[in-house]
């Protein structure tokens, strides 16, 4: 099981524990990648695609479509769909169906459809996963390998020209003089991202630490970072900076701590959540009950405080 599936499985367990037993629903989630080399599989050159439309289609035994649902991927290439009640998703598949409103160089061709796989059931909720969906450009990128199995060059056997026979015996071996020893290399400075660091939301709102907003922008929209569920709950105009000010309400606390965890995930490789894990946990919490929102917010608070073992490694910007 790769890292992304482990993170998804953990997120599903957390949400399942927070959902009331009377709620019945089916959850489907997955990720869309740009297949830059058009090789039909995930590779080192592929990356998650945002703004891509994904359609889940279900058919009966005669092949007639009985249900269809469409969703758009968020900035991390993830999509999540919720089906209320107990629908039969055993004969359903997901496929890329469009590139949304924005133009996308990788949306020329959709990859093959993938079947929905039931991961587990818990508290009346079924959780389905989908293998990675692919979207392809019109032509492979120039840096892609030309061929997976290149044709070997022909082997040419050299022929000895006719002429007088060379004298037998080998010449004396030629030896280079010994080289002087190389000077020792200077010690490498520590990599800032490799250090374990966890900072509370108060640090991220201080002006002396603004330079650590490397990947995210304080004016970025919450809806763009966390997806459609966050847009419905917090609106489409709220920024990440405004989200860090939230308090006094379970959902505002969740947004504040989720935004803080997202910043910490980009600042330290050893933070308990990576960026995709933060967004996944956030969305599962928004689809559950208020109790689930509080549980997820408390887990974010614990991670952002370092669990009593890790401190904040931010230093004032110069």
Short mmCIF file of the C-alpha atoms (twelve columns), coordinates in Angstrom:
data_MODEL
# 
_entry.id   MODEL 
# 
loop_
_atom_site.group_PDB 
_atom_site.id 
_atom_site.type_symbol 
_atom_site.label_atom_id 
_atom_site.label_alt_id 
_atom_site.label_comp_id 
_atom_site.label_asym_id 
_atom_site.label_seq_id 
_atom_site.Cartn_x 
_atom_site.Cartn_y 
_atom_site.Cartn_z 
_atom_site.pdbx_PDB_model_num 
ATOM 1   C CA . UNK A 1   0.000   0.000   0.000   1 
ATOM 2   C CA . UNK A 2   1.571   3.337   -1.078  1 
ATOM 3   C CA . UNK A 3   1.696   6.486   1.029   1 
ATOM 4   C CA . UNK A 4   -1.371  8.146   -0.503  1 
ATOM 5   C CA . UNK A 5   -3.543  5.077   0.184   1 
ATOM 6   C CA . UNK A 6   -2.261  4.834   3.752   1 
ATOM 7   C CA . UNK A 7   -3.162  8.476   4.340   1 
ATOM 8   C CA . UNK A 8   -6.592  7.983   2.835   1 
ATOM 9   C CA . UNK A 9   -7.202  4.852   4.909   1 
ATOM 10  C CA . UNK A 10  -6.235  6.675   8.105   1 
ATOM 11  C CA . UNK A 11  -8.524  9.573   7.236   1 
ATOM 12  C CA . UNK A 12  -11.405 7.187   6.633   1 
ATOM 13  C CA . UNK A 13  -10.912 5.570   10.035  1 
ATOM 14  C CA . UNK A 14  -10.977 8.934   11.795  1 
ATOM 15  C CA . UNK A 15  -14.167 10.010  10.075  1 
ATOM 16  C CA . UNK A 16  -15.845 6.677   10.616  1 
ATOM 17  C CA . UNK A 17  -15.320 6.991   14.348  1 
ATOM 18  C CA . UNK A 18  -16.999 10.390  14.334  1 
ATOM 19  C CA . UNK A 19  -20.120 9.556   12.307  1 
ATOM 20  C CA . UNK A 20  -23.360 8.812   14.103  1 
ATOM 21  C CA . UNK A 21  -24.697 5.308   13.645  1 
ATOM 22  C CA . UNK A 22  -27.999 6.532   12.218  1 
ATOM 23  C CA . UNK A 23  -26.383 8.181   9.192   1 
ATOM 24  C CA . UNK A 24  -26.290 6.056   6.058   1 
ATOM 25  C CA . UNK A 25  -24.248 7.166   3.078   1 
ATOM 26  C CA . UNK A 26  -21.570 6.152   0.604   1 
ATOM 27  C CA . UNK A 27  -18.302 8.085   0.189   1 
ATOM 28  C CA . UNK A 28  -16.152 7.912   -2.963  1 
ATOM 29  C CA . UNK A 29  -12.719 9.551   -3.246  1 
ATOM 30  C CA . UNK A 30  -9.726  9.512   -5.566  1 
ATOM 31  C CA . UNK A 31  -7.074  11.602  -7.332  1 
ATOM 32  C CA . UNK A 32  -6.469  12.690  -10.942 1 
ATOM 33  C CA . UNK A 33  -2.910  12.863  -12.325 1 
ATOM 34  C CA . UNK A 34  -1.463  14.343  -15.507 1 
ATOM 35  C CA . UNK A 35  0.108   11.494  -17.504 1 
ATOM 36  C CA . UNK A 36  2.752   13.706  -19.118 1 
ATOM 37  C CA . UNK A 37  4.492   10.851  -20.953 1 
ATOM 38  C CA . UNK A 38  1.226   9.219   -22.202 1 
ATOM 39  C CA . UNK A 39  2.423   5.823   -20.959 1 
ATOM 40  C CA . UNK A 40  -0.884  4.948   -19.298 1 
ATOM 41  C CA . UNK A 41  0.497   4.622   -15.778 1 
ATOM 42  C CA . UNK A 42  1.702   6.683   -12.816 1 
ATOM 43  C CA . UNK A 43  5.353   7.703   -13.117 1 
ATOM 44  C CA . UNK A 44  7.901   10.137  -11.710 1 
ATOM 45  C CA . UNK A 45  6.890   12.813  -14.231 1 
ATOM 46  C CA . UNK A 46  3.165   12.841  -13.335 1 
ATOM 47  C CA . UNK A 47  1.549   15.408  -11.024 1 
ATOM 48  C CA . UNK A 48  -1.963  15.953  -9.516  1 
ATOM 49  C CA . UNK A 49  -4.403  17.971  -11.625 1 
ATOM 50  C CA . UNK A 50  -6.777  20.597  -10.256 1 
ATOM 51  C CA . UNK A 51  -9.960  21.800  -11.938 1 
ATOM 52  C CA . UNK A 52  -10.564 18.464  -13.685 1 
ATOM 53  C CA . UNK A 53  -14.123 17.113  -13.928 1 
ATOM 54  C CA . UNK A 54  -14.633 13.502  -12.828 1 
ATOM 55  C CA . UNK A 55  -17.851 11.604  -13.558 1 
ATOM 56  C CA . UNK A 56  -19.022 8.516   -11.688 1 
ATOM 57  C CA . UNK A 57  -21.478 6.457   -13.747 1 
ATOM 58  C CA . UNK A 58  -23.473 3.412   -12.596 1 
ATOM 59  C CA . UNK A 59  -25.207 0.930   -14.896 1 
ATOM 60  C CA . UNK A 60  -27.610 -1.981  -14.447 1 
ATOM 61  C CA . UNK A 61  -27.190 -5.504  -15.743 1 
ATOM 62  C CA . UNK A 62  -28.291 -4.446  -19.241 1 
ATOM 63  C CA . UNK A 63  -25.728 -1.649  -19.454 1 
ATOM 64  C CA . UNK A 64  -28.309 1.110   -18.994 1 
ATOM 65  C CA . UNK A 65  -27.067 4.100   -16.978 1 
ATOM 66  C CA . UNK A 66  -28.952 4.301   -13.684 1 
ATOM 67  C CA . UNK A 67  -27.040 7.074   -11.907 1 
ATOM 68  C CA . UNK A 68  -24.403 9.666   -12.741 1 
ATOM 69  C CA . UNK A 69  -22.585 12.229  -10.587 1 
ATOM 70  C CA . UNK A 70  -19.898 14.796  -11.462 1 
ATOM 71  C CA . UNK A 71  -17.341 16.569  -9.258  1 
ATOM 72  C CA . UNK A 72  -14.287 18.803  -9.845  1 
ATOM 73  C CA . UNK A 73  -10.855 18.148  -8.347  1 
ATOM 74  C CA . UNK A 74  -9.382  20.604  -5.841  1 
ATOM 75  C CA . UNK A 75  -5.916  22.158  -5.953  1 
ATOM 76  C CA . UNK A 76  -4.334  18.853  -4.875  1 
ATOM 77  C CA . UNK A 77  -6.093  16.835  -7.585  1 
ATOM 78  C CA . UNK A 78  -8.490  15.171  -5.102  1 
ATOM 79  C CA . UNK A 79  -12.227 14.665  -5.508  1 
ATOM 80  C CA . UNK A 80  -14.785 13.449  -2.955  1 
ATOM 81  C CA . UNK A 81  -18.405 12.506  -3.656  1 
ATOM 82  C CA . UNK A 82  -21.088 11.674  -1.115  1 
ATOM 83  C CA . UNK A 83  -24.170 9.580   -1.942  1 
ATOM 84  C CA . UNK A 84  -26.923 9.720   0.665   1 
ATOM 85  C CA . UNK A 85  -28.757 6.568   1.617   1 
ATOM 86  C CA . UNK A 86  -27.554 3.121   0.542   1 
ATOM 87  C CA . UNK A 87  -27.024 3.236   -3.251  1 
ATOM 88  C CA . UNK A 88  -25.695 0.171   -5.081  1 
ATOM 89  C CA . UNK A 89  -22.243 1.217   -6.344  1 
ATOM 90  C CA . UNK A 90  -21.039 -2.287  -7.200  1 
ATOM 91  C CA . UNK A 91  -21.337 -1.675  -10.966 1 
ATOM 92  C CA . UNK A 92  -19.979 1.885   -11.099 1 
ATOM 93  C CA . UNK A 93  -16.846 3.399   -12.541 1 
ATOM 94  C CA . UNK A 94  -15.107 6.779   -12.471 1 
ATOM 95  C CA . UNK A 95  -13.516 8.575   -15.413 1 
ATOM 96  C CA . UNK A 96  -12.138 11.983  -16.325 1 
ATOM 97  C CA . UNK A 97  -14.878 13.811  -18.222 1 
ATOM 98  C CA . UNK A 98  -13.486 17.304  -18.829 1 
ATOM 99  C CA . UNK A 99  -10.994 19.975  -17.831 1 
ATOM 100 C CA . UNK A 100 -13.406 22.424  -16.201 1 
ATOM 101 C CA . UNK A 101 -13.678 26.095  -17.051 1 
ATOM 102 C CA . UNK A 102 -9.922  26.745  -17.098 1 
ATOM 103 C CA . UNK A 103 -7.806  25.665  -20.035 1 
ATOM 104 C CA . UNK A 104 -5.512  22.765  -19.199 1 
ATOM 105 C CA . UNK A 105 -2.643  21.518  -21.333 1 
ATOM 106 C CA . UNK A 106 -3.083  18.051  -19.874 1 
ATOM 107 C CA . UNK A 107 -6.792  17.719  -20.593 1 
ATOM 108 C CA . UNK A 108 -6.626  16.689  -24.251 1 
ATOM 109 C CA . UNK A 109 -7.331  12.963  -23.682 1 
ATOM 110 C CA . UNK A 110 -8.945  11.136  -20.786 1 
ATOM 111 C CA . UNK A 111 -7.353  7.985   -19.463 1 
ATOM 112 C CA . UNK A 112 -9.197  4.701   -18.884 1 
ATOM 113 C CA . UNK A 113 -12.110 4.441   -16.467 1 
ATOM 114 C CA . UNK A 114 -11.528 2.856   -13.055 1 
ATOM 115 C CA . UNK A 115 -13.953 0.755   -11.015 1 
ATOM 116 C CA . UNK A 116 -15.075 1.735   -7.534  1 
ATOM 117 C CA . UNK A 117 -13.603 -0.513  -4.832  1 
ATOM 118 C CA . UNK A 118 -15.366 -0.948  -1.501  1 
ATOM 119 C CA . UNK A 119 -12.715 -0.377  1.169   1 
ATOM 120 C CA . UNK A 120 -14.828 -1.021  4.266   1 
ATOM 121 C CA . UNK A 121 -18.164 -0.373  6.001   1 
ATOM 122 C CA . UNK A 122 -18.520 1.244   9.390   1 
ATOM 123 C CA . UNK A 123 -21.462 2.783   11.265  1 
ATOM 124 C CA . UNK A 124 -23.731 2.476   8.255   1 
ATOM 125 C CA . UNK A 125 -21.318 4.267   5.906   1 
ATOM 126 C CA . UNK A 126 -19.590 2.627   2.939   1 
ATOM 127 C CA . UNK A 127 -16.189 3.973   1.872   1 
ATOM 128 C CA . UNK A 128 -15.108 3.459   -1.737  1 
ATOM 129 C CA . UNK A 129 -11.700 4.138   -3.246  1 
ATOM 130 C CA . UNK A 130 -10.753 4.607   -6.894  1 
ATOM 131 C CA . UNK A 131 -7.372  3.897   -8.461  1 
ATOM 132 C CA . UNK A 132 -5.610  6.974   -9.844  1 
ATOM 133 C CA . UNK A 133 -7.346  8.517   -12.869 1 
ATOM 134 C CA . UNK A 134 -5.195  9.865   -15.694 1 
ATOM 135 C CA . UNK A 135 -5.556  12.780  -18.075 1 
ATOM 136 C CA . UNK A 136 -3.142  13.086  -20.996 1 
ATOM 137 C CA . UNK A 137 -1.756  15.945  -23.123 1 
ATOM 138 C CA . UNK A 138 -1.992  15.883  -26.908 1 
ATOM 139 C CA . UNK A 139 1.692   14.898  -27.202 1 
ATOM 140 C CA . UNK A 140 4.199   13.499  -24.685 1 
ATOM 141 C CA . UNK A 141 6.467   16.063  -23.077 1 
ATOM 142 C CA . UNK A 142 9.929   16.523  -24.592 1 
ATOM 143 C CA . UNK A 143 11.702  15.269  -21.465 1 
ATOM 144 C CA . UNK A 144 9.918   11.903  -21.497 1 
ATOM 145 C CA . UNK A 145 11.853  8.757   -22.441 1 
ATOM 146 C CA . UNK A 146 11.482  7.976   -26.130 1 
ATOM 147 C CA . UNK A 147 10.865  4.296   -25.537 1 
ATOM 148 C CA . UNK A 148 10.445  2.097   -22.522 1 
ATOM 149 C CA . UNK A 149 12.349  -0.724  -24.276 1 
ATOM 150 C CA . UNK A 150 14.815  0.948   -26.659 1 
ATOM 151 C CA . UNK A 151 16.185  -1.084  -29.540 1 
ATOM 152 C CA . UNK A 152 19.795  -2.075  -28.797 1 
ATOM 153 C CA . UNK A 153 22.457  -0.859  -31.172 1 
ATOM 154 C CA . UNK A 154 23.842  -3.483  -33.551 1 
ATOM 155 C CA . UNK A 155 26.991  -5.217  -32.374 1 
ATOM 156 C CA . UNK A 156 29.886  -4.824  -34.823 1 
ATOM 157 C CA . UNK A 157 32.677  -7.352  -34.572 1 
ATOM 158 C CA . UNK A 158 36.003  -5.755  -35.469 1 
ATOM 159 C CA . UNK A 159 38.108  -7.542  -38.088 1 
ATOM 160 C CA . UNK A 160 41.859  -7.754  -37.940 1 
ATOM 161 C CA . UNK A 161 43.522  -6.251  -41.005 1 
ATOM 162 C CA . UNK A 162 45.931  -8.409  -42.941 1 
ATOM 163 C CA . UNK A 163 49.601  -7.575  -42.491 1 
ATOM 164 C CA . UNK A 164 52.659  -8.579  -40.539 1 
ATOM 165 C CA . UNK A 165 52.062  -10.341 -37.272 1 
ATOM 166 C CA . UNK A 166 52.496  -8.158  -34.172 1 
ATOM 167 C CA . UNK A 167 55.294  -9.182  -31.840 1 
ATOM 168 C CA . UNK A 168 54.268  -11.422 -29.014 1 
ATOM 169 C CA . UNK A 169 54.447  -10.314 -25.402 1 
ATOM 170 C CA . UNK A 170 52.711  -7.432  -23.640 1 
ATOM 171 C CA . UNK A 171 54.310  -4.040  -22.996 1 
ATOM 172 C CA . UNK A 172 55.135  -3.078  -19.415 1 
ATOM 173 C CA . UNK A 173 52.114  -1.671  -17.520 1 
ATOM 174 C CA . UNK A 174 51.849  2.098   -17.275 1 
ATOM 175 C CA . UNK A 175 51.150  3.441   -13.795 1 
ATOM 176 C CA . UNK A 176 50.193  6.989   -12.853 1 
ATOM 177 C CA . UNK A 177 51.893  8.602   -9.881  1 
ATOM 178 C CA . UNK A 178 49.800  8.608   -6.673  1 
ATOM 179 C CA . UNK A 179 47.477  11.581  -6.299  1 
ATOM 180 C CA . UNK A 180 47.658  13.784  -3.192  1 
ATOM 181 C CA . UNK A 181 44.825  13.268  -0.675  1 
ATOM 182 C CA . UNK A 182 41.779  15.473  -1.173  1 
ATOM 183 C CA . UNK A 183 40.994  18.034  1.538   1 
ATOM 184 C CA . UNK A 184 37.994  17.177  3.740   1 
ATOM 185 C CA . UNK A 185 34.658  18.613  2.634   1 
ATOM 186 C CA . UNK A 186 33.107  21.316  4.842   1 
ATOM 187 C CA . UNK A 187 30.113  20.175  6.920   1 
ATOM 188 C CA . UNK A 188 26.780  20.520  5.152   1 
ATOM 189 C CA . UNK A 189 24.376  23.024  6.709   1 
ATOM 190 C CA . UNK A 190 21.148  21.478  8.031   1 
ATOM 191 C CA . UNK A 191 18.228  21.483  5.603   1 
ATOM 192 C CA . UNK A 192 15.427  23.652  7.023   1 
ATOM 193 C CA . UNK A 193 12.668  21.368  5.716   1 
ATOM 194 C CA . UNK A 194 14.220  18.257  7.262   1 
ATOM 195 C CA . UNK A 195 13.974  19.531  10.837  1 
ATOM 196 C CA . UNK A 196 10.966  18.552  12.917  1 
ATOM 197 C CA . UNK A 197 8.913   21.689  13.553  1 
ATOM 198 C CA . UNK A 198 5.356   22.388  14.691  1 
ATOM 199 C CA . UNK A 199 4.025   25.928  15.141  1 
ATOM 200 C CA . UNK A 200 0.687   27.108  16.513  1 
ATOM 201 C CA . UNK A 201 -1.542  29.530  14.632  1 
ATOM 202 C CA . UNK A 202 -0.214  32.462  16.688  1 
ATOM 203 C CA . UNK A 203 3.204   32.107  15.057  1 
ATOM 204 C CA . UNK A 204 1.767   32.142  11.532  1 
ATOM 205 C CA . UNK A 205 -0.045  35.438  12.161  1 
ATOM 206 C CA . UNK A 206 3.089   37.283  13.370  1 
ATOM 207 C CA . UNK A 207 4.629   39.662  10.780  1 
ATOM 208 C CA . UNK A 208 8.199   38.557  11.604  1 
ATOM 209 C CA . UNK A 209 7.414   35.079  10.242  1 
ATOM 210 C CA . UNK A 210 5.693   36.143  7.011   1 
ATOM 211 C CA . UNK A 211 8.665   34.888  4.933   1 
ATOM 212 C CA . UNK A 212 7.739   31.290  5.831   1 
ATOM 213 C CA . UNK A 213 4.572   31.528  3.744   1 
ATOM 214 C CA . UNK A 214 6.591   29.987  0.898   1 
ATOM 215 C CA . UNK A 215 4.005   27.891  -0.934  1 
ATOM 216 C CA . UNK A 216 0.758   29.398  0.338   1 
ATOM 217 C CA . UNK A 217 -0.302  33.023  0.109   1 
ATOM 218 C CA . UNK A 218 -2.185  34.706  2.979   1 
ATOM 219 C CA . UNK A 219 -4.712  36.005  0.436   1 
ATOM 220 C CA . UNK A 220 -5.333  32.555  -1.106  1 
ATOM 221 C CA . UNK A 221 -8.971  31.501  -0.866  1 
ATOM 222 C CA . UNK A 222 -10.017 28.785  1.567   1 
ATOM 223 C CA . UNK A 223 -12.312 27.352  -1.116  1 
ATOM 224 C CA . UNK A 224 -9.377  26.962  -3.510  1 
ATOM 225 C CA . UNK A 225 -7.154  25.250  -0.931  1 
ATOM 226 C CA . UNK A 226 -9.698  22.878  0.646   1 
ATOM 227 C CA . UNK A 227 -12.276 22.352  -2.115  1 
ATOM 228 C CA . UNK A 228 -16.051 22.629  -2.653  1 
ATOM 229 C CA . UNK A 229 -17.057 21.406  0.828   1 
ATOM 230 C CA . UNK A 230 -15.075 24.211  2.434   1 
ATOM 231 C CA . UNK A 231 -16.595 26.691  -0.039  1 
ATOM 232 C CA . UNK A 232 -20.096 25.684  1.052   1 
ATOM 233 C CA . UNK A 233 -19.269 25.984  4.732   1 
ATOM 234 C CA . UNK A 234 -17.036 29.106  4.780   1 
ATOM 235 C CA . UNK A 235 -17.963 30.858  1.536   1 
ATOM 236 C CA . UNK A 236 -15.875 31.542  -1.557  1 
ATOM 237 C CA . UNK A 237 -14.326 34.845  -0.395  1 
ATOM 238 C CA . UNK A 238 -12.673 33.851  2.894   1 
ATOM 239 C CA . UNK A 239 -8.853  33.887  2.772   1 
ATOM 240 C CA . UNK A 240 -6.374  31.700  4.638   1 
ATOM 241 C CA . UNK A 241 -5.330  34.730  6.709   1 
ATOM 242 C CA . UNK A 242 -8.944  35.252  7.814   1 
ATOM 243 C CA . UNK A 243 -9.263  31.547  8.530   1 
ATOM 244 C CA . UNK A 244 -6.400  31.773  11.041  1 
ATOM 245 C CA . UNK A 245 -8.460  34.231  13.103  1 
ATOM 246 C CA . UNK A 246 -11.389 31.836  13.656  1 
ATOM 247 C CA . UNK A 247 -12.476 30.905  17.188  1 
ATOM 248 C CA . UNK A 248 -15.574 30.289  19.319  1 
ATOM 249 C CA . UNK A 249 -17.179 27.875  16.834  1 
ATOM 250 C CA . UNK A 250 -16.272 24.221  16.046  1 
ATOM 251 C CA . UNK A 251 -16.099 24.829  12.295  1 
ATOM 252 C CA . UNK A 252 -14.069 28.042  12.643  1 
ATOM 253 C CA . UNK A 253 -11.704 26.225  15.008  1 
ATOM 254 C CA . UNK A 254 -11.372 23.392  12.486  1 
ATOM 255 C CA . UNK A 255 -10.519 25.883  9.723   1 
ATOM 256 C CA . UNK A 256 -7.984  27.706  11.891  1 
ATOM 257 C CA . UNK A 257 -6.169  24.542  12.930  1 
ATOM 258 C CA . UNK A 258 -6.462  22.954  9.473   1 
ATOM 259 C CA . UNK A 259 -4.890  26.032  7.875   1 
ATOM 260 C CA . UNK A 260 -2.141  25.977  10.511  1 
ATOM 261 C CA . UNK A 261 -1.499  22.277  9.845   1 
ATOM 262 C CA . UNK A 262 -1.310  22.959  6.096   1 
ATOM 263 C CA . UNK A 263 1.335   25.646  6.686   1 
ATOM 264 C CA . UNK A 264 3.287   23.338  9.010   1 
ATOM 265 C CA . UNK A 265 3.166   20.512  6.461   1 
ATOM 266 C CA . UNK A 266 4.881   22.714  3.869   1 
ATOM 267 C CA . UNK A 267 7.461   23.927  6.394   1 
ATOM 268 C CA . UNK A 268 8.637   20.572  7.831   1 
ATOM 269 C CA . UNK A 269 8.933   17.137  6.235   1 
ATOM 270 C CA . UNK A 270 8.585   15.551  9.676   1 
ATOM 271 C CA . UNK A 271 5.206   17.133  10.455  1 
ATOM 272 C CA . UNK A 272 2.652   14.349  11.230  1 
ATOM 273 C CA . UNK A 273 0.435   15.332  8.255   1 
ATOM 274 C CA . UNK A 274 1.512   16.056  4.697   1 
ATOM 275 C CA . UNK A 275 -0.428  18.603  2.643   1 
ATOM 276 C CA . UNK A 276 -2.725  16.042  0.997   1 
ATOM 277 C CA . UNK A 277 -3.395  14.419  4.372   1 
ATOM 278 C CA . UNK A 278 -4.459  17.769  5.867   1 
ATOM 279 C CA . UNK A 279 -6.917  18.441  3.028   1 
ATOM 280 C CA . UNK A 280 -8.279  14.882  3.194   1 
ATOM 281 C CA . UNK A 281 -8.888  15.026  6.958   1 
ATOM 282 C CA . UNK A 282 -10.481 18.449  6.581   1 
ATOM 283 C CA . UNK A 283 -12.959 17.254  3.948   1 
ATOM 284 C CA . UNK A 284 -13.917 14.098  5.817   1 
ATOM 285 C CA . UNK A 285 -14.613 16.193  8.919   1 
ATOM 286 C CA . UNK A 286 -16.802 18.615  6.937   1 
ATOM 287 C CA . UNK A 287 -18.853 15.670  5.639   1 
ATOM 288 C CA . UNK A 288 -19.441 14.267  9.138   1 
ATOM 289 C CA . UNK A 289 -21.101 15.444  12.317  1 
ATOM 290 C CA . UNK A 290 -20.168 18.301  14.658  1 
ATOM 291 C CA . UNK A 291 -18.550 15.724  16.929  1 
ATOM 292 C CA . UNK A 292 -16.320 14.656  14.048  1 
ATOM 293 C CA . UNK A 293 -15.393 18.290  13.392  1 
ATOM 294 C CA . UNK A 294 -14.291 18.721  17.015  1 
ATOM 295 C CA . UNK A 295 -12.282 15.476  16.990  1 
ATOM 296 C CA . UNK A 296 -10.424 16.482  13.818  1 
ATOM 297 C CA . UNK A 297 -9.804  20.008  15.142  1 
ATOM 298 C CA . UNK A 298 -8.347  18.571  18.373  1 
ATOM 299 C CA . UNK A 299 -6.076  16.260  16.395  1 
ATOM 300 C CA . UNK A 300 -4.824  19.230  14.354  1 
ATOM 301 C CA . UNK A 301 -4.251  21.240  17.570  1 
ATOM 302 C CA . UNK A 302 -2.190  18.411  19.019  1 
ATOM 303 C CA . UNK A 303 -0.063  18.136  15.856  1 
ATOM 304 C CA . UNK A 304 0.383   21.924  15.622  1 
ATOM 305 C CA . UNK A 305 1.590   22.039  19.231  1 
ATOM 306 C CA . UNK A 306 4.178   19.322  18.587  1 
ATOM 307 C CA . UNK A 307 2.475   16.845  20.947  1 
ATOM 308 C CA . UNK A 308 4.763   18.108  23.702  1 
ATOM 309 C CA . UNK A 309 7.856   16.767  21.913  1 
ATOM 310 C CA . UNK A 310 8.527   19.130  18.988  1 
ATOM 311 C CA . UNK A 311 8.983   22.886  19.162  1 
ATOM 312 C CA . UNK A 312 8.512   25.621  16.571  1 
ATOM 313 C CA . UNK A 313 11.707  26.177  14.580  1 
ATOM 314 C CA . UNK A 314 10.699  29.455  12.942  1 
ATOM 315 C CA . UNK A 315 13.214  32.269  13.273  1 
ATOM 316 C CA . UNK A 316 12.439  35.944  12.618  1 
ATOM 317 C CA . UNK A 317 12.763  36.894  8.959   1 
ATOM 318 C CA . UNK A 318 15.666  39.142  7.991   1 
# 
